[in-house]
């Protein structure tokens, strides 16, 4: 008899999570800062899977154990800053002991909805990164981040007034902007590993176009490539943008145009045949991309060789 898979715990409010963790009610219903050392309840069941209906920014230090993202595990021994957006499934490896200190900041989308951050938060791509793509901080960076957490904690401990929400949102925005800066630094300091990833991407793209996989699969997508490279789409694009100034989609188009030029200049295939060979369902779409990238139509490019 098959055992039904246990459904992940769904937390619609920060108060629900506080109750489950055995913590006092949050000082504000839509935002909370939790010190991990204050959690004394057994969270074994929660490690099997949780979904939050709010944002979570966690700084973990002295972590002993592993976090699972998808089918892979990641060792957090060095500590790190990670980001979870609403409706993401997170879980920990069942047999590992999560022993760490630090803070987790929780804030509901309603808290920032009427503020510009409510619209702009989608621009912080690291909320879509996997746990394996956590941000590691230098000592100076740790001091900056923990300082912002302390400011939020102090504001939560103060009496709520007309300025409380604006002040806390400005601190959250400051935290996210510093995180964006520190991620850019991390992409650069890990340049060797990221260059390897960039080279693997180029190799994958070459295989797609040189082996004519596009005839069967169509144009490769950012999702397909990131899955093969075992990173998240946002992480791959942000890393490439830092290193090369172009995101993953632009790399796909660059490789596409290089291959199109090669075929147009060395074969007598019709423009439609070239388009289909490169994975386009409609030649018009190929024509549009080619002209946008080269300032010439495929026909004009071919004629330039005669």
C-alpha positions in Angstrom: 0.0 0.0 0.0 1.4 3.3 -1.1 2.0 6.0 1.5 0.6 9.4 0.4 3.3 12.1 0.1 3.1 14.6 2.9 1.9 18.0 1.7 4.1 21.0 2.5 3.0 23.3 5.3 1.4 26.4 3.9 1.6 29.6 5.9 -0.6 32.4 4.7 0.3 34.8 7.5 3.4 35.6 9.6 1.3 35.0 12.7 0.7 31.4 11.7 4.4 30.8 11.3 5.1 32.4 14.7 2.6 30.1 16.3 4.1 27.0 14.6 7.6 28.0 15.8 6.4 28.6 19.4 7.2 32.3 19.2 5.2 35.2 20.6 2.8 37.0 18.2 4.7 39.3 15.8 4.9 42.9 16.9 3.5 43.9 13.5 1.1 41.6 11.6 2.8 42.1 8.2 6.5 42.2 9.1 8.7 40.4 11.6 12.3 39.8 12.4 13.1 36.5 14.0 16.3 35.6 15.8 16.9 31.9 15.1 18.3 31.4 18.6 14.8 32.1 20.1 13.3 29.1 18.2 13.1 26.3 20.7 10.3 24.1 19.2 11.0 20.9 17.2 10.9 21.9 13.5 11.6 18.4 12.1 8.3 18.2 10.3 8.6 21.7 8.8 11.9 20.7 7.2 10.0 18.4 4.9 8.5 21.3 3.1 7.1 24.8 3.6 5.4 27.4 1.4 5.1 31.0 2.6 2.6 33.5 1.3 5.1 36.2 2.2 8.8 37.2 1.5 11.6 35.7 3.6 15.2 37.0 3.8 17.4 34.9 5.9 20.9 35.4 7.2 22.3 32.1 8.5 25.7 31.8 10.3 27.5 28.8 11.8 25.1 26.5 9.9 25.7 22.8 10.3 23.6 20.8 7.8 22.3 20.8 4.3 19.4 22.5 2.6 17.7 20.9 -0.4 16.7 22.8 -3.5 14.9 20.6 -6.1 16.9 17.4 -6.3 20.2 18.7 -5.0 21.6 19.5 -1.6 23.8 22.5 -0.6 26.2 22.7 2.4 25.8 26.0 4.2 28.8 25.6 6.5 30.0 29.1 5.7 26.7 30.8 6.3 24.9 33.0 3.8 22.0 35.3 2.9 19.1 33.7 1.0 15.9 35.0 -0.4 12.4 33.4 -0.7 9.5 34.9 -2.5 5.8 34.0 -1.9 4.7 30.5 -3.0 8.2 29.0 -3.3 8.7 25.5 -1.8 11.6 25.2 0.6 12.8 22.2 2.5 15.8 20.8 4.4 17.4 17.4 4.2 15.5 15.2 6.6 18.4 13.6 8.4 20.6 16.6 8.7 20.6 18.8 11.8 20.1 22.5 11.1 22.2 24.1 13.8 22.8 27.8 13.0 22.3 31.3 14.3 21.2 34.5 12.5 18.0 36.3 11.6 15.1 35.9 9.2 13.1 38.8 8.0 9.5 38.2 7.0 7.3 40.7 5.3 4.0 40.3 3.6 3.3 41.6 0.0 0.5 43.8 1.5 3.1 45.6 3.6 4.8 47.0 0.5 1.9 47.0 -1.9 1.2 50.8 -1.8 4.9 51.6 -1.9 7.1 51.8 -5.0 8.9 48.7 -3.7 5.7 46.7 -4.2 6.2 47.1 -8.0 9.9 47.1 -8.0 10.6 44.0 -5.9 10.2 41.9 -9.1 13.5 43.5 -10.3 15.4 41.8 -7.5 16.1 38.6 -9.3 17.7 36.9 -6.4 14.3 36.1 -5.0 14.2 33.5 -7.7 17.6 32.0 -7.0 18.0 28.6 -5.5 19.4 28.1 -2.0 22.5 26.8 -3.7 23.0 30.3 -5.1 23.1 32.0 -1.7 25.0 35.3 -1.1 28.1 34.9 0.9 29.2 38.0 2.9 32.6 39.4 3.8 33.0 40.7 7.4 32.3 44.3 6.3 29.2 43.1 4.4 28.0 41.1 7.3 28.2 44.2 9.5 26.2 46.2 6.9 23.4 43.6 6.7 23.2 42.9 10.5 23.1 46.7 11.0 20.0 46.9 8.8 18.4 44.0 10.7 19.1 45.9 13.9 17.5 49.0 12.6 14.3 47.1 11.6 14.3 45.4 15.0 14.6 48.7 16.8 11.7 50.1 14.7 9.5 47.1 15.5 10.2 47.6 19.2 9.2 51.3 19.0 5.6 52.6 19.2 3.9 52.5 15.8 3.3 55.9 14.3 2.6 57.4 10.9 6.3 57.0 9.9 6.8 53.4 11.0 5.8 51.7 7.8 7.8 54.1 5.5 10.9 53.7 7.7 10.8 49.9 7.7 10.2 49.7 4.0 13.1 52.0 3.4 15.3 49.7 5.5 14.0 46.6 3.6 14.8 48.4 0.3 18.2 49.3 1.6 18.8 45.7 2.5 17.8 44.5 -1.0 19.9 47.2 -2.7 23.0 46.2 -0.7 22.3 42.6 -1.5 22.2 43.4 -5.2 25.6 45.2 -4.9 27.1 42.3 -2.9 25.8 39.7 -5.5 27.5 41.7 -8.2 30.8 41.5 -6.1 30.2 37.8 -5.7 29.9 37.2 -9.4 33.2 39.0 -9.9 35.1 37.3 -7.1 33.9 33.9 -8.2 34.8 34.8 -11.8 36.8 31.5 -12.4 33.8 29.3 -11.6 31.4 31.6 -13.4 33.6 31.6 -16.5 33.4 27.8 -16.5 29.6 28.2 -16.4 29.7 30.7 -19.2 31.9 28.3 -21.3 29.5 25.5 -20.7 26.7 27.7 -21.9 28.5 28.4 -25.1 29.2 24.7 -25.5 25.5 23.9 -25.1 24.5 26.5 -27.6 27.0 25.3 -30.1 25.6 21.7 -29.7 22.1 23.0 -30.2 22.9 24.7 -33.5 25.7 22.6 -34.9 23.9 19.3 -34.3 20.7 20.8 -35.6 18.8 20.0 -32.4 16.7 23.0 -33.2 15.0 21.2 -36.0 13.5 18.9 -33.4 13.3 21.0 -30.2 13.0 24.5 -31.6 15.1 27.4 -30.3 16.6 26.7 -26.9 15.0 28.6 -24.1 16.6 30.2 -21.0 14.8 27.6 -18.8 16.1 24.7 -20.8 19.7 26.0 -20.7 19.6 26.8 -17.0 18.2 23.4 -16.2 21.0 21.7 -18.1 23.5 23.9 -16.2 21.8 23.2 -12.9 21.3 26.8 -12.0 18.1 29.0 -11.8 17.3 31.2 -14.9 17.6 34.4 -13.0 21.0 33.5 -11.5 22.3 32.5 -14.9 21.1 35.8 -16.5 22.4 38.0 -13.7 25.8 36.2 -13.6 26.2 36.6 -17.4 25.1 40.2 -17.3 27.8 41.0 -14.7 30.5 39.2 -16.6 29.6 40.0 -20.2 27.0 42.8 -20.1 24.4 40.5 -21.7 21.7 38.2 -20.3 21.1 34.6 -21.3 18.5 35.5 -24.0 21.0 37.8 -25.6 23.6 35.0 -25.6 21.1 32.7 -27.3 20.4 35.4 -30.0 24.1 36.0 -30.5 24.7 32.3 -31.2 21.7 32.2 -33.4 22.8 35.1 -35.5 26.4 33.7 -35.9 24.9 30.4 -37.1 22.5 32.2 -39.4 25.3 34.1 -41.0 27.3 30.9 -41.5 24.3 29.2 -43.2 23.4 32.2 -45.3 26.9 32.6 -46.6 27.8 29.0 -47.3 24.6 27.4 -48.5 21.8 28.0 -51.1 19.0 27.2 -48.6 16.0 29.5 -48.9 15.4 32.0 -46.1 12.4 29.9 -45.0 14.6 26.7 -44.9 17.3 28.6 -42.9 14.6 29.7 -40.4 13.2 26.2 -39.9 16.7 24.7 -39.6 17.4 27.2 -36.8 14.2 26.3 -34.9 11.8 28.9 -36.0 8.2 28.0 -36.8 7.6 31.1 -38.8 10.3 32.7 -41.1 8.9 36.1 -40.3 10.1 35.7 -36.7 13.6 34.8 -38.0 13.6 37.8 -40.4 12.6 40.2 -37.6 15.3 39.0 -35.1 18.0 38.9 -37.8 17.3 42.5 -39.0 17.1 43.8 -35.4 20.5 42.3 -34.6 22.4 43.0 -37.9 20.5 46.0 -39.4 20.0 43.9 -42.5 17.4 41.4 -43.7 18.6 37.8 -44.3 18.2 38.5 -48.1 20.3 41.7 -47.9 23.0 39.9 -45.9 23.2 37.1 -48.5 23.3 39.6 -51.4 26.2 41.4 -49.7 28.3 38.3 -50.6 27.5 38.5 -54.4 
